[in-house]
Amino acid sequence: MFNYDGRIFKAKINSENGEVSGNTTFHYSQDGSILSASYQGGEIVKGTLIGLVNLDGTLEFRYNHINEKGEIRGGSCLSTPEMLPDGRLRLHEKWKWSDLERTEGHSIIEEVRK
């Protein structure tokens, strides 16, 4: 199983209907199978996520954030890890807004070196 504790990620690709961008940074923490993270940057003023790390390393979580328009946005995500040749993680994410929009999208975020 992958350990996400202390890892930092930045978005590389996102669907047009998403608010995460290359300026968004995610700071992950893990305690056993419980995952949490804070994120901000780009259109996102402040965000948090909470979820579970499955035995195969996939992540299931819920996210909520405040965007620059002052809106509260949130949804759910299934994230699949890929180990890069240099040892960093790349996460392939399938997400869905839970607010009025209810659209789906996909994104890729990659670990950055500290």
All heavy atoms as an XYZ file, in Angstrom:
906
protein
N       0.850     -1.184      0.000
C       0.000      0.000      0.000
C       0.894      1.244      0.000
O       1.937      1.275      0.618
C      -0.937      0.000      1.206
C      -1.767      1.251      1.308
S      -3.157      1.234      2.465
C      -2.412      0.900      4.023
N       0.465      2.261     -0.697
C       1.177      3.539     -0.716
C       0.902      4.288      0.588
O      -0.170      4.179      1.158
C       0.703      4.405     -1.882
C       0.993      3.817     -3.228
C      -0.025      3.284     -3.989
C       2.290      3.808     -3.732
C       0.232      2.745     -5.235
C       2.557      3.271     -4.966
C       1.527      2.736     -5.726
N       1.877      5.065      1.016
C       1.673      5.939      2.157
C       1.696      7.378      1.642
O       2.666      7.803      1.030
C       2.765      5.722      3.202
C       2.471      6.486      4.480
O       1.905      7.573      4.459
N       2.850      5.905      5.597
N       0.622      8.103      1.886
C       0.466      9.460      1.369
C       0.881     10.534      2.371
O       0.880     11.711      2.044
C      -0.985      9.686      0.946
C      -1.391      8.798     -0.206
C      -1.969      7.558      0.003
C      -1.168      9.201     -1.514
C      -2.321      6.743     -1.060
C      -1.516      8.400     -2.585
C      -2.088      7.172     -2.345
O      -2.428      6.367     -3.401
N       1.249     10.128      3.596
C       1.527     11.093      4.645
C       2.695     12.005      4.272
O       3.778     11.544      3.906
C       1.835     10.378      5.962
C       1.781     11.311      7.139
O       0.765     12.013      7.287
O       2.757     11.351      7.905
N       2.454     13.309      4.344
C       3.493     14.297      4.075
C       3.757     14.581      2.604
O       4.607     15.406      2.278
N       3.027     13.942      1.711
C       3.250     14.160      0.274
C       2.531     15.427     -0.185
O       1.452     15.761      0.300
C       2.791     12.968     -0.540
C       3.627     11.713     -0.268
C       3.197     10.575     -1.177
N       3.823      9.329     -0.827
C       4.757      8.724     -1.561
N       5.194      9.287     -2.677
N       5.263      7.564     -1.184
N       3.138     16.117     -1.136
C       2.585     17.347     -1.693
C       2.371     17.139     -3.187
O       3.259     16.608     -3.869
C       3.535     18.538     -1.453
C       3.725     18.740      0.057
C       3.011     19.803     -2.111
C       4.833     19.709      0.405
N       1.198     17.536     -3.679
C       0.833     17.334     -5.077
C       0.426     18.655     -5.722
O      -0.069     19.557     -5.047
C      -0.348     16.360     -5.185
C      -0.050     14.967     -4.722
C      -0.164     14.616     -3.391
C       0.344     13.993     -5.629
C       0.107     13.326     -2.966
C       0.613     12.704     -5.213
C       0.493     12.370     -3.874
N       0.604     18.720     -7.033
C       0.099     19.843     -7.855
C      -0.651     19.242     -9.038
O      -0.269     18.205     -9.569
C       1.239     20.711     -8.371
C       1.734     21.704     -7.342
C       2.325     22.904     -8.043
C       2.722     23.947     -7.049
N       1.762     24.988     -6.885
N      -1.693     19.946     -9.464
C      -2.487     19.482    -10.597
C      -1.704     19.652    -11.893
O      -1.001     20.636    -12.085
C      -3.800     20.244    -10.664
N      -1.842     18.665    -12.785
C      -1.235     18.719    -14.115
C      -2.303     18.872    -15.196
O      -2.117     19.571    -16.163
C      -0.409     17.454    -14.387
C       0.811     17.329    -13.528
C       1.800     18.409    -13.881
C       3.068     18.286    -13.069
N       3.997     19.365    -13.341
N      -3.421     18.161    -15.024
C      -4.512     18.149    -16.009
C      -5.824     18.165    -15.240
O      -5.945     17.502    -14.205
C      -4.449     16.877    -16.891
C      -3.153     16.845    -17.701
C      -5.668     16.776    -17.808
C      -2.937     15.529    -18.436
N      -6.810     18.906    -15.761
C      -8.140     18.879    -15.154
C      -9.184     19.128    -16.232
O      -8.925     19.826    -17.213
C      -8.262     19.927    -14.050
C      -9.437     19.675    -13.125
O     -10.066     18.629    -13.179
N      -9.717     20.626    -12.263
N     -10.365     18.563    -16.031
C     -11.485     18.807    -16.931
C     -11.865     20.281    -16.878
O     -11.644     20.966    -15.876
C     -12.696     17.968    -16.524
O     -12.408     16.593    -16.606
N     -12.476     20.753    -17.951
C     -12.848     22.162    -18.060
C     -13.810     22.599    -16.960
O     -13.791     23.749    -16.533
C     -13.471     22.409    -19.434
C     -13.533     23.867    -19.808
C     -13.964     24.061    -21.243
O     -13.260     23.571    -22.149
O     -15.011     24.699    -21.448
N     -14.644     21.692    -16.472
C     -15.631     22.033    -15.448
C     -15.059     21.968    -14.027
O     -15.768     22.180    -13.062
C     -16.861     21.135    -15.552
C     -16.530     19.664    -15.382
O     -15.442     19.204    -15.759
N     -17.456     18.909    -14.846
N     -13.752     21.705    -13.893
C     -13.116     21.664    -12.581
C     -12.550     23.020    -12.196
O     -12.406     23.910    -13.024
N     -12.229     23.168    -10.928
C     -11.662     24.423    -10.428
C     -10.200     24.290    -10.009
O      -9.542     25.290     -9.769
C     -12.510     24.960     -9.265
C     -13.893     25.361     -9.723
C     -14.704     26.066     -8.652
O     -14.398     25.951     -7.448
O     -15.678     26.739     -9.038
N      -9.695     23.075     -9.929
C      -8.287     22.848     -9.610
C      -7.449     23.184    -10.840
O      -7.834     22.893    -11.964
C      -8.082     21.369     -9.188
C      -6.617     20.988     -9.178
C      -8.715     21.118     -7.829
N      -6.283     23.827    -10.603
C      -5.391     24.190    -11.705
C      -3.948     23.893    -11.309
O      -3.682     23.437    -10.190
C      -5.542     25.678    -12.034
O      -4.969     26.454    -10.995
N      -3.030     24.190    -12.199
C      -1.614     24.014    -11.918
C      -1.120     24.883    -10.775
O      -0.018     24.673    -10.265
N      -1.935     25.842    -10.354
C      -1.590     26.699     -9.214
C      -2.141     26.167     -7.896
O      -1.974     26.806     -6.861
C      -2.121     28.117     -9.445
C      -1.440     28.781    -10.613
O      -0.239     28.655    -10.791
N      -2.214     29.469    -11.439
N      -2.817     25.020     -7.935
C      -3.405     24.426     -6.731
C      -2.419     23.425     -6.138
O      -1.935     22.542     -6.837
C      -4.733     23.721     -7.053
O      -5.581     24.611     -7.788
C      -5.441     23.277     -5.794
N      -2.156     23.565     -4.840
C      -1.250     22.661     -4.132
C      -2.028     21.901     -3.067
O      -2.813     22.487     -2.322
C      -0.103     23.450     -3.462
O       0.570     24.214     -4.461
C       0.893     22.521     -2.800
N      -1.778     20.581     -2.999
C      -2.432     19.685     -2.049
C      -1.387     19.175     -1.056
O      -0.335     18.692     -1.473
C      -3.019     18.469     -2.772
C      -4.090     18.786     -3.763
C      -3.774     19.233     -5.037
C      -5.424     18.627     -3.436
C      -4.752     19.516     -5.968
C      -6.418     18.912     -4.364
C      -6.082     19.352     -5.629
N      -1.698     19.238      0.239
C      -0.824     18.730      1.294
C      -1.545     17.550      1.965
O      -2.512     17.765      2.699
C      -0.520     19.824      2.319
C       0.276     20.951      1.736
N       1.646     21.003      1.814
C      -0.112     22.049      1.056
C       2.071     22.092      1.205
N       1.022     22.748      0.733
N      -1.069     16.333      1.699
C      -1.722     15.118      2.180
C      -1.190     14.676      3.538
O      -0.001     14.816      3.827
C      -1.506     13.979      1.180
C      -2.452     13.997      0.010
C      -2.468     15.059     -0.888
C      -3.325     12.949     -0.213
C      -3.339     15.068     -1.961
C      -4.187     12.946     -1.292
C      -4.196     14.011     -2.158
O      -5.051     14.023     -3.221
N      -2.085     14.095      4.345
C      -1.753     13.446      5.611
C      -2.460     12.099      5.630
O      -3.542     11.948      5.050
C      -2.229     14.268      6.809
O      -1.577     15.512      6.846
N      -1.846     11.131      6.294
C      -2.463      9.809      6.405
C      -2.229      9.272      7.804
O      -1.112      9.335      8.329
C      -1.879      8.845      5.366
C      -2.521      7.478      5.384
C      -1.978      6.557      4.305
O      -1.361      7.007      3.339
N      -2.206      5.262      4.478
N      -3.282      8.716      8.406
C      -3.212      8.063      9.708
C      -3.921      6.727      9.559
O      -5.153      6.684      9.505
C      -3.879      8.936     10.776
C      -3.776      8.350     12.168
O      -3.041      7.361     12.360
O      -4.442      8.886     13.079
N      -3.154      5.651      9.438
C      -3.746      4.345      9.138
C      -4.362      4.401      7.760
O      -3.708      4.776      6.791
N      -5.634      4.070      7.649
C      -6.311      4.121      6.353
C      -7.059      5.433      6.128
O      -7.729      5.605      5.112
C      -7.287      2.950      6.224
O      -8.305      3.058      7.209
N      -6.945      6.371      7.071
C      -7.656      7.646      6.951
C      -6.755      8.676      6.280
O      -5.624      8.915      6.707
C      -8.125      8.154      8.322
C      -9.105      7.152      8.927
C      -8.773      9.533      8.191
C      -9.517      7.460     10.346
N      -7.278      9.267      5.221
C      -6.568     10.274      4.449
C      -7.218     11.633      4.677
O      -8.441     11.739      4.741
C      -6.659      9.928      2.954
C      -6.036     10.937      2.001
C      -4.532     10.707      1.940
C      -6.649     10.819      0.626
N      -6.398     12.664      4.795
C      -6.914     14.031      4.824
C      -5.942     14.914      4.067
O      -4.781     14.551      3.859
C      -7.110     14.529      6.261
O      -5.875     14.553      6.944
N      -6.421     16.055      3.630
C      -5.556     16.993      2.918
C      -6.144     18.384      2.985
O      -7.359     18.557      3.131
C      -5.376     16.572      1.462
N      -5.274     19.350      2.865
C      -5.695     20.734      2.665
C      -5.179     21.140      1.294
O      -4.170     20.614      0.823
C      -5.126     21.641      3.756
O      -3.720     21.632      3.722
N      -5.890     22.044      0.647
C      -5.452     22.510     -0.666
C      -5.895     23.939     -0.898
O      -6.868     24.408     -0.323
C      -5.927     21.577     -1.784
C      -7.420     21.395     -1.937
C      -8.127     22.093     -2.919
C      -8.131     20.506     -1.142
C      -9.493     21.910     -3.091
C      -9.488     20.304     -1.308
C     -10.164     21.016     -2.280
O     -11.513     20.828     -2.452
N      -5.134     24.631     -1.732
C      -5.457     26.010     -2.091
C      -4.617     26.414     -3.285
O      -3.658     25.748     -3.646
C      -5.212     26.959     -0.921
C      -3.772     27.076     -0.491
C      -3.645     27.959      0.741
O      -4.460     27.888      1.662
N      -2.638     28.795      0.751
N      -5.030     27.526     -3.899
C      -4.305     28.067     -5.039
C      -5.168     28.126     -6.276
O      -6.141     27.389     -6.408
N      -4.815     29.018     -7.183
C      -5.642     29.218     -8.371
C      -6.993     29.769     -7.970
O      -7.079     30.727     -7.206
N      -8.070     29.164     -8.453
C      -9.435     29.601     -8.125
C      -9.853     29.231     -6.713
O     -10.897     29.681     -6.234
C     -10.443     28.970     -9.094
C     -10.352     29.447    -10.515
C     -11.425     28.808    -11.383
O     -12.608     28.779    -10.964
O     -11.080     28.320    -12.469
N      -9.066     28.393     -6.029
C      -9.467     27.864     -4.726
C      -8.792     28.639     -3.607
O      -7.561     28.671     -3.503
C      -9.154     26.367     -4.634
C      -9.962     25.641     -5.710
C      -9.461     25.832     -3.247
C      -9.580     24.216     -5.925
N      -9.611     29.249     -2.755
C      -9.102     30.013     -1.622
C      -8.654     29.070     -0.514
O      -7.572     29.204      0.044
C     -10.170     31.006     -1.105
C      -9.691     31.736      0.131
C     -10.555     31.985     -2.207
N      -9.491     28.089     -0.189
C      -9.177     27.110      0.855
C     -10.032     25.883      0.656
O     -11.225     25.992      0.405
C      -9.422     27.701      2.246
C      -8.971     26.794      3.378
C      -8.999     27.527      4.699
C      -8.498     26.673      5.831
N      -7.060     26.468      5.846
N      -9.400     24.700      0.768
C     -10.132     23.458      0.609
C      -9.611     22.371      1.520
O      -8.468     22.428      1.985
N     -10.468     21.402      1.784
C     -10.084     20.228      2.561
C     -10.692     18.988      1.915
O     -11.703     19.063      1.205
C     -10.571     20.304      4.020
O     -11.996     20.405      4.042
C      -9.969     21.487      4.753
N     -10.053     17.855      2.178
C     -10.637     16.585      1.756
C     -10.417     15.568      2.855
O      -9.485     15.680      3.655
C     -10.068     16.120      0.411
C      -8.591     15.771      0.285
C      -8.298     14.335      0.706
C      -8.152     15.974     -1.151
N     -11.307     14.584      2.908
C     -11.205     13.496      3.879
C     -11.676     12.221      3.208
O     -12.621     12.249      2.416
C     -12.018     13.781      5.165
C     -11.802     12.708      6.218
C     -13.495     13.888      4.881
C     -10.928     13.131      7.331
N     -10.974     11.133      3.485
C     -11.365      9.884      2.853
C     -10.575      8.708      3.370
O      -9.977      8.760      4.449
N     -10.567      7.659      2.554
C      -9.943      6.396      2.915
C      -8.909      5.982      1.878
O      -9.104      6.191      0.679
C     -10.998      5.294      3.030
C     -12.029      5.465      4.141
C     -13.140      4.434      3.992
C     -11.367      5.355      5.508
N      -7.834      5.358      2.379
C      -6.846      4.717      1.517
C      -7.200      3.234      1.501
O      -7.201      2.577      2.546
C      -5.411      4.911      2.054
C      -4.411      4.222      1.144
C      -5.088      6.386      2.210
N      -7.537      2.712      0.331
C      -7.872      1.297      0.196
C      -6.601      0.450      0.165
O      -5.499      0.960     -0.036
C      -8.696      1.081     -1.071
C     -10.023      1.799     -1.010
O     -10.706      1.797      0.009
N     -10.390      2.460     -2.098
N      -6.746     -0.854      0.359
C      -5.586     -1.749      0.397
C      -4.754     -1.684     -0.878
O      -3.542     -1.879     -0.838
C      -6.036     -3.184      0.668
C      -6.572     -3.448      2.073
C      -7.048     -4.890      2.204
C      -5.532     -3.121      3.127
N      -5.392     -1.424     -2.022
C      -4.655     -1.347     -3.295
C      -4.050      0.041     -3.534
O      -3.471      0.297     -4.590
C      -5.551     -1.745     -4.466
C      -6.757     -0.837     -4.645
O      -6.917      0.125     -3.860
O      -7.544     -1.085     -5.574
N      -4.175      0.934     -2.562
C      -3.609      2.276     -2.682
C      -4.541      3.302     -3.289
O      -4.216      4.489     -3.317
N      -5.688      2.870     -3.813
C      -6.643      3.831     -4.355
C      -7.227      4.655     -3.206
O      -7.255      4.223     -2.054
C      -7.785      3.149     -5.138
O      -8.458      2.230     -4.274
C      -7.255      2.424     -6.367
N      -7.683      5.843     -3.560
C      -8.249      6.762     -2.582
C      -9.716      7.005     -2.894
O     -10.076      7.189     -4.054
C      -7.516      8.107     -2.636
C      -5.998      8.077     -2.513
C      -5.431      9.475     -2.736
C      -5.585      7.520     -1.173
N     -10.536      7.003     -1.866
C     -11.932      7.414     -1.987
C     -12.114      8.552     -1.002
O     -11.864      8.382      0.189
C     -12.867      6.272     -1.620
C     -12.832      5.106     -2.579
C     -13.801      4.022     -2.151
O     -15.027      4.278     -2.186
O     -13.325      2.944     -1.760
N     -12.513      9.726     -1.515
C     -12.644     10.849     -0.604
C     -13.710     11.830     -1.041
O     -14.198     11.803     -2.158
C     -11.294     11.561     -0.409
C     -10.666     12.133     -1.653
C     -11.035     13.368     -2.145
C      -9.678     11.424     -2.321
C     -10.439     13.908     -3.269
C      -9.062     11.943     -3.455
C      -9.453     13.190     -3.932
N     -14.059     12.702     -0.101
C     -14.962     13.826     -0.338
C     -14.131     15.102     -0.207
O     -13.234     15.185      0.632
C     -16.089     13.869      0.692
C     -16.916     12.592      0.786
C     -17.782     12.368     -0.427
N     -18.641     11.216     -0.281
C     -18.332      9.970     -0.627
N     -17.139      9.701     -1.112
N     -19.195      8.998     -0.486
N     -14.445     16.070     -1.036
C     -13.715     17.341     -0.998
C     -14.692     18.506     -0.902
O     -15.825     18.418     -1.379
C     -12.811     17.496     -2.233
C     -13.551     17.441     -3.550
C     -14.060     18.603     -4.142
C     -13.748     16.235     -4.206
C     -14.740     18.549     -5.347
C     -14.434     16.173     -5.411
C     -14.923     17.330     -5.983
O     -15.610     17.278     -7.170
N     -14.248     19.570     -0.266
C     -15.018     20.812     -0.145
C     -14.047     21.973     -0.181
O     -12.952     21.886      0.385
C     -15.793     20.865      1.180
C     -16.949     19.910      1.194
O     -17.959     20.153      0.548
N     -16.802     18.811      1.917
N     -14.460     23.047     -0.854
C     -13.611     24.234     -0.864
C     -14.437     25.498     -1.081
O     -15.596     25.442     -1.466
C     -12.491     24.120     -1.911
C     -12.963     24.038     -3.324
N     -12.891     22.873     -4.061
C     -13.478     24.969     -4.166
C     -13.345     23.100     -5.285
N     -13.715     24.368     -5.369
N     -13.768     26.606     -0.802
C     -14.316     27.930     -1.092
C     -13.532     28.457     -2.287
O     -12.293     28.462     -2.267
C     -14.128     28.899      0.097
C     -14.701     28.332      1.395
C     -14.709     30.278     -0.242
C     -16.194     28.248      1.452
N     -14.256     28.881     -3.342
C     -13.554     29.416     -4.507
C     -13.471     30.941     -4.425
O     -13.979     31.551     -3.498
C     -14.197     28.933     -5.813
C     -15.624     29.411     -5.997
O     -16.062     30.394     -5.400
N     -16.361     28.716     -6.833
N     -12.800     31.536     -5.415
C     -12.613     32.997     -5.424
C     -13.921     33.769     -5.535
O     -13.974     34.954     -5.200
C     -11.674     33.403     -6.561
C     -10.242     32.990     -6.340
C      -9.324     33.427     -7.451
O      -9.762     33.500     -8.626
O      -8.153     33.671     -7.159
N     -14.983     33.117     -5.991
C     -16.293     33.766     -6.085
C     -17.027     33.746     -4.751
O     -18.133     34.259     -4.646
C     -17.158     33.060     -7.134
C     -16.599     33.099     -8.534
C     -17.475     32.260     -9.450
C     -16.828     32.070    -10.809
N     -17.586     31.122    -11.638
N     -16.420     33.105     -3.737
C     -17.066     32.991     -2.430
C     -18.074     31.869     -2.357
O     -18.884     31.827     -1.437
N     -18.033     30.939     -3.302
C     -18.959     29.807     -3.335
C     -18.358     28.616     -2.595
O     -17.151     28.389     -2.650
C     -19.230     29.379     -4.778
C     -19.843     30.451     -5.635
C     -19.831     30.089     -7.109
O     -18.866     29.461     -7.588
O     -20.798     30.464     -7.790
N     -19.221     27.856     -1.938
C     -18.823     26.591     -1.333
C     -19.091     25.503     -2.369
O     -20.220     25.354     -2.844
C     -19.623     26.290     -0.053
C     -19.417     27.401      0.971
C     -19.223     24.931      0.515
C     -20.343     27.296      2.171
N     -18.041     24.775     -2.752
C     -18.169     23.702     -3.736
C     -17.685     22.404     -3.103
O     -16.815     22.412     -2.245
C     -17.310     23.984     -4.976
C     -17.566     25.273     -5.727
C     -18.847     25.344     -6.531
N     -19.198     24.211     -7.337
C     -18.905     24.048     -8.630
N     -18.174     24.938     -9.262
N     -19.341     22.983     -9.286
N     -18.205     21.291     -3.560
C     -17.772     20.012     -3.022
C     -18.192     18.854     -3.893
O     -19.028     18.991     -4.789
N     -17.589     17.703     -3.621
C     -17.913     16.515     -4.383
C     -17.187     15.298     -3.852
O     -16.672     15.286     -2.735
N     -17.152     14.261     -4.688
C     -16.511     13.001     -4.327
C     -15.519     12.611     -5.414
O     -15.632     13.050     -6.563
C     -17.556     11.900     -4.144
O     -18.291     11.719     -5.343
N     -14.544     11.775     -5.042
C     -13.476     11.430     -5.973
C     -12.965     10.027     -5.701
O     -12.889      9.589     -4.553
C     -12.333     12.433     -5.816
S     -10.957     12.190     -6.949
N     -12.621      9.320     -6.776
C     -11.888      8.060     -6.713
C     -10.567      8.312     -7.412
O     -10.533      8.759     -8.563
C     -12.653      6.929     -7.407
C     -11.902      5.594     -7.495
C     -11.609      5.048     -6.106
C     -12.702      4.591     -8.304
N      -9.480      8.061     -6.719
C      -8.152      8.384     -7.216
C      -7.296      7.122     -7.269
O      -7.222      6.375     -6.293
C      -7.521      9.426     -6.281
O      -6.333      9.921     -6.799
N      -6.652      6.885     -8.412
C      -5.823      5.701     -8.614
C      -4.361      6.119     -8.750
O      -4.028      6.939     -9.610
C      -6.273      4.948     -9.887
O      -7.662      4.626     -9.758
C      -5.467      3.676    -10.087
N      -3.465      5.540     -7.915
C      -2.067      5.950     -7.951
C      -1.268      5.264     -9.056
O      -1.576      4.136     -9.451
C      -1.542      5.520     -6.581
C      -2.364      4.320     -6.252
C      -3.729      4.586     -6.847
N      -0.257      5.975     -9.518
C       0.728      5.430    -10.456
C       2.095      5.862     -9.934
O       2.317      7.042     -9.666
C       0.498      6.011    -11.854
C       1.583      5.685    -12.847
C       1.473      6.483    -14.136
O       0.538      7.297    -14.304
O       2.358      6.297    -14.995
N       3.000      4.890     -9.769
C       4.356      5.219     -9.333
C       5.171      5.613    -10.554
O       5.262      4.860    -11.526
C       5.005      4.020     -8.641
C       6.393      4.289     -8.109
S       6.471      5.500     -6.777
C       5.816      4.552     -5.417
N       5.741      6.808    -10.521
C       6.569      7.295    -11.623
C       7.992      6.724    -11.496
O       8.401      6.334    -10.402
C       6.587      8.823    -11.619
C       5.222      9.481    -11.834
C       5.325     10.991    -11.650
C       4.678      9.148    -13.208
N       8.741      6.670    -12.593
C      10.095      6.101    -12.549
C      11.012      6.760    -11.515
O      11.900      6.110    -10.972
C      10.641      6.333    -13.967
C       9.419      6.415    -14.824
C       8.355      7.040    -13.956
N      10.774      8.037    -11.212
C      11.631      8.732    -10.240
C      11.141      8.586     -8.797
O      11.655      9.222     -7.885
C      11.769     10.205    -10.609
C      10.445     10.966    -10.577
O       9.419     10.395    -10.171
O      10.443     12.142    -10.969
N      10.111      7.733     -8.565
C       9.613      7.463     -7.219
C       8.480      8.352     -6.758
O       7.910      8.125     -5.697
N       8.138      9.379     -7.534
C       7.006     10.241     -7.188
C       5.703      9.532     -7.557
O       5.697      8.617     -8.367
C       7.078     11.573     -7.937
C       8.239     12.436     -7.549
C       8.297     13.742     -8.343
N       8.321     13.478     -9.773
C       7.451     13.973    -10.654
N       6.474     14.768    -10.273
N       7.555     13.686    -11.935
N       4.604      9.998     -6.971
C       3.280      9.457     -7.282
C       2.529     10.382     -8.228
O       2.617     11.608     -8.130
C       2.447      9.283     -6.013
C       2.824      8.124     -5.106
C       1.959      8.144     -3.856
C       2.691      6.798     -5.823
N       1.796      9.776     -9.141
C       0.840     10.472    -10.002
C      -0.528      9.877     -9.665
O      -0.684      8.663     -9.589
C       1.165     10.230    -11.469
C       0.151     10.836    -12.423
C       0.490     10.503    -13.864
N       1.691     11.241    -14.258
C       2.524     10.828    -15.215
N       2.316      9.693    -15.849
N       3.578     11.569    -15.528
N      -1.505     10.743     -9.453
C      -2.857     10.289     -9.121
C      -3.815     10.601    -10.260
O      -3.907     11.746    -10.704
C      -3.337     10.958     -7.827
C      -2.497     10.673     -6.582
C      -3.019     11.479     -5.396
C      -2.487      9.190     -6.262
N      -4.498      9.567    -10.739
C      -5.513      9.688    -11.787
C      -6.867      9.743    -11.081
O      -7.274      8.768    -10.446
C      -5.447      8.488    -12.732
C      -4.125      8.361    -13.417
N      -3.893      8.903    -14.655
C      -2.959      7.780    -13.026
C      -2.643      8.643    -15.020
N      -2.050      7.971    -14.042
N      -7.544     10.879    -11.198
C      -8.744     11.116    -10.414
C     -10.005     11.192    -11.270
O     -10.019     11.858    -12.307
C      -8.587     12.426     -9.633
C      -7.371     12.409     -8.728
C      -7.233     13.653     -7.895
O      -7.464     14.761     -8.416
O      -6.899     13.504     -6.708
N     -11.042     10.517    -10.814
C     -12.383     10.627    -11.400
C     -13.251     11.242    -10.313
O     -13.397     10.674     -9.237
C     -12.916      9.250    -11.792
C     -12.145      8.616    -12.906
C     -12.728      7.260    -13.266
C     -11.909      6.627    -14.374
N     -12.434      5.330    -14.759
N     -13.816     12.417    -10.613
C     -14.548     13.142     -9.586
C     -15.921     13.568    -10.080
O     -16.202     13.562    -11.271
C     -13.746     14.350     -9.098
C     -13.178     15.211    -10.188
C     -11.925     15.152    -10.723
C     -13.847     16.268    -10.880
N     -11.783     16.099    -11.705
C     -12.934     16.800    -11.822
C     -15.125     16.817    -10.806
C     -13.276     17.858    -12.669
C     -15.457     17.854    -11.644
C     -14.536     18.365    -12.562
N     -16.751     13.939     -9.096
C     -18.114     14.388     -9.411
C     -18.515     15.462     -8.408
O     -18.368     15.275     -7.196
C     -19.101     13.225     -9.323
C     -20.523     13.618     -9.656
C     -21.456     12.428     -9.635
C     -22.855     12.851    -10.025
N     -23.760     11.708    -10.080
N     -18.998     16.582     -8.944
C     -19.530     17.628     -8.072
C     -20.790     17.116     -7.381
O     -21.613     16.427     -7.998
C     -19.884     18.875     -8.877
C     -18.724     19.636     -9.432
C     -18.391     19.778    -10.742
C     -17.750     20.375     -8.703
N     -17.272     20.553    -10.880
C     -16.853     20.939     -9.626
C     -17.539     20.615     -7.343
C     -15.776     21.727     -9.242
C     -16.461     21.399     -6.965
C     -15.603     21.946     -7.906
N     -20.989     17.488     -6.119
C     -22.193     17.114     -5.365
C     -23.143     18.283     -5.198
O     -24.194     18.141     -4.589
C     -21.807     16.598     -3.962
O     -21.026     15.448     -4.066
N     -22.770     19.443     -5.733
C     -23.626     20.612     -5.601
C     -24.636     20.646     -6.755
O     -24.888     19.625     -7.403
C     -22.799     21.898     -5.511
C     -21.788     22.030     -6.643
O     -21.947     21.371     -7.697
O     -20.827     22.805     -6.482
N     -25.195     21.780     -7.051
C     -26.237     21.872     -8.074
C     -25.766     21.406     -9.452
O     -26.553     20.909    -10.247
C     -26.763     23.309     -8.157
C     -27.512     23.801     -6.926
C     -27.891     25.272     -7.086
C     -28.747     22.957     -6.682
N     -24.481     21.561     -9.742
C     -23.970     21.207    -11.069
C     -24.019     19.699    -11.343
O     -24.411     19.266    -12.405
C     -22.530     21.724    -11.198
C     -22.029     21.702    -12.619
C     -20.688     22.398    -12.741
O     -20.549     23.546    -12.296
O     -19.786     21.754    -13.297
N     -23.566     18.879    -10.401
C     -23.571     17.415    -10.480
C     -22.872     16.854    -11.725
O     -23.195     15.768    -12.180
C     -24.987     16.863    -10.399
C     -25.657     17.181     -9.094
C     -26.423     15.979     -8.577
N     -27.062     16.300     -7.328
C     -26.603     15.903     -6.147
N     -25.543     15.182     -6.066
N     -27.241     16.228     -5.050
N     -21.917     17.599    -12.292
C     -21.176     17.081    -13.443
C     -19.969     16.285    -12.962
O     -19.578     16.352    -11.794
C     -20.714     18.220    -14.375
O     -19.870     19.103    -13.630
C     -21.898     18.973    -14.952
N     -19.384     15.535    -13.884
C     -18.222     14.705    -13.585
C     -17.017     15.197    -14.360
O     -17.155     15.924    -15.343
C     -18.511     13.251    -13.954
C     -19.652     12.657    -13.182
C     -19.923     11.209    -13.547
O     -19.082     10.589    -14.232
O     -20.970     10.697    -13.138
N     -15.848     14.775    -13.920
C     -14.630     15.130    -14.619
C     -13.486     14.219    -14.221
O     -13.654     13.277    -13.450
N     -12.336     14.518    -14.775
C     -11.130     13.763    -14.425
C      -9.957     14.736    -14.337
O      -9.944     15.787    -14.965
C     -10.854     12.667    -15.448
C     -10.535     13.183    -16.814
N     -11.496     13.543    -17.710
C      -9.338     13.443    -17.410
C     -10.919     13.980    -18.817
N      -9.612     13.942    -18.662
N      -9.006     14.360    -13.518
C      -7.812     15.180    -13.350
C      -6.619     14.283    -13.054
O      -6.774     13.112    -12.712
C      -7.994     16.204    -12.226
O      -8.334     15.567    -11.012
N      -5.454     14.853    -13.233
C      -4.202     14.186    -12.869
C      -3.420     15.146    -11.993
O      -3.241     16.311    -12.353
C      -3.380     13.798    -14.106
C      -4.129     12.742    -14.927
C      -1.991     13.286    -13.692
C      -3.439     12.373    -16.234
N      -3.008     14.666    -10.825
C      -2.133     15.456     -9.984
C      -0.852     14.650     -9.768
O      -0.873     13.421     -9.756
C      -2.787     15.880     -8.648
C      -3.080     14.686     -7.741
C      -4.067     16.663     -8.907
C      -3.543     15.093     -6.350
N       0.276     15.368     -9.630
C       1.559     14.711     -9.456
C       2.250     15.240     -8.214
O       2.162     16.422     -7.888
C       2.477     14.952    -10.656
C       2.110     14.146    -11.856
C       3.118     14.280    -12.984
O       4.168     14.939    -12.817
O       2.828     13.735    -14.051
N       2.950     14.324     -7.556
C       3.732     14.695     -6.383
C       4.868     15.619     -6.778
O       5.491     15.441     -7.830
C       4.298     13.438     -5.738
C       5.019     13.685     -4.452
C       5.508     12.406     -3.771
O       5.386     11.312     -4.363
O       6.013     12.532     -2.652
N       5.111     16.613     -5.942
C       6.238     17.512     -6.144
C       7.272     17.230     -5.067
O       6.934     16.792     -3.958
C       5.826     19.007     -6.108
C       4.893     19.326     -7.268
C       5.161     19.373     -4.796
N       8.511     17.456     -5.391
C       9.586     17.283     -4.412
C       9.578     18.447     -3.446
O       9.310     19.579     -3.831
C      10.934     17.189     -5.105
C      11.081     15.967     -5.964
C      11.245     14.765     -5.101
N      11.374     13.567     -5.945
C      11.022     12.374     -5.543
N      10.521     12.194     -4.349
N      11.161     11.333     -6.330
N       9.851     18.160     -2.184
C       9.859     19.199     -1.146
C      11.086     20.066     -1.287
O      12.106     19.695     -1.765
C       9.823     18.565      0.224
C       8.526     17.839      0.490
C       8.565     17.217      1.859
C       7.335     16.355      2.079
N       7.323     15.690      3.328
